[in-house]
């Protein structure tokens, strides 16, 4: 995943909302605090395994919510296309 395809601010916000720290996440993931920090600031590429880890730890279970965080540009396009199709069905 490219850092620009991920809403990193939303991930960092969720960490705070849940009262977790980057240190907590590093311990749980079995990596260094530096690695977590670099992932959350787009300094290193996030793998699918990393994304799944954050989803589990940050309680991101809804598929649409996952897409909005990890594929924000794609999700916006998908939402617009679905809105168009939904309007056509109503007509």
PEHU-V364368 format. One record per residue. N is the residue number from 1. PHI is phi in degrees with one decimal (999 if undefined). PSI is psi in degrees with one decimal (* if undefined). D_LAST is the distance of its C-alpha to the last C-alpha in Angstrom with 2 decimals. Layout:
n:phi:psi:d_last
N:PHI:PSI:D_LAST
N:PHI:PSI:D_LAST
This chain:
n:phi:psi:d_last
1:999:139.4:38.68
2:-85.3:144.9:39.13
3:-58.5:-26.1:39.83
4:-80.4:-9.4:37.02
5:-92.7:1.8:34.46
6:-123.3:136.2:35.45
7:-84.1:82.6:34.93
8:-64.9:-33.4:38.65
9:-61.9:-38.8:38.56
10:-66.4:-40.4:36.27
11:-62.1:-46.1:38.70
12:-63.5:-38.0:41.64
13:-63.1:-41.3:39.94
14:-64.2:-37.7:39.38
15:-58.3:-47.0:43.05
16:-64.4:-47.1:44.10
17:-58.4:-34.8:41.73
18:-87.1:-0.5:43.16
19:72.4:22.4:46.69
20:-96.5:164.9:47.47
21:-122.5:163.1:49.46
22:-62.5:-33.2:49.54
23:-62.9:-42.3:52.96
24:-59.1:-45.6:51.52
25:-66.2:-39.9:48.97
26:-62.0:-43.8:51.69
27:-62.5:-44.7:53.92
28:-64.7:-38.6:51.20
29:-81.6:-17.8:50.24
30:77.2:36.7:53.90
31:-135.0:-177.7:53.83
32:-83.8:158.7:55.16
33:-59.3:-38.9:53.77
34:-58.9:-40.7:53.77
35:-63.1:-46.6:51.44
36:-60.5:-45.8:48.88
37:-60.6:-42.9:49.18
38:-67.2:-36.9:48.75
39:-63.2:-45.0:45.64
40:-76.2:-7.3:44.07
41:-118.1:11.6:44.89
42:71.0:20.7:43.81
43:-81.7:-26.1:47.40
44:-131.1:153.4:47.16
45:-70.0:140.9:44.32
46:-92.1:131.3:42.66
47:-87.3:170.8:42.62
48:-62.5:-38.4:40.19
49:-62.2:-39.6:42.99
50:-63.0:-45.6:43.19
51:-60.3:-43.1:39.47
52:-64.3:-38.9:39.75
53:-59.2:-49.7:42.82
54:-63.4:-38.6:41.08
55:-59.3:-46.4:38.10
56:-66.0:-47.8:40.59
57:-70.5:-28.9:42.84
58:-104.5:13.2:40.16
59:56.3:45.5:38.10
60:-100.7:94.8:35.01
61:-109.0:-28.7:33.58
62:-70.5:129.3:29.79
63:-60.8:-41.6:28.45
64:-66.2:-38.1:25.89
65:-64.4:-41.4:28.71
66:-58.6:-44.6:31.01
67:-63.9:-40.8:28.66
68:-63.1:-31.7:28.33
69:-84.8:-47.0:32.12
70:-93.8:-15.3:33.21
71:-139.4:55.6:30.45
72:-58.2:-40.8:29.00
73:-66.2:-42.8:27.92
74:-64.3:-39.4:26.24
75:-65.3:-41.8:24.48
76:-61.9:-42.9:23.05
77:-63.5:-42.7:21.71
78:-63.3:-44.4:20.35
79:-61.5:-43.8:18.64
80:-63.6:-42.6:17.02
81:-65.1:-42.8:15.85
82:-64.6:-38.1:14.48
83:-61.1:-42.6:12.65
84:-62.5:-46.4:11.00
85:-64.9:-38.9:10.16
86:-64.0:-41.7:9.01
87:-64.6:-40.2:6.55
88:-62.4:-39.0:5.29
89:-65.8:-34.0:5.48
90:-70.9:-27.3:3.82
91:-75.4:*:0.00
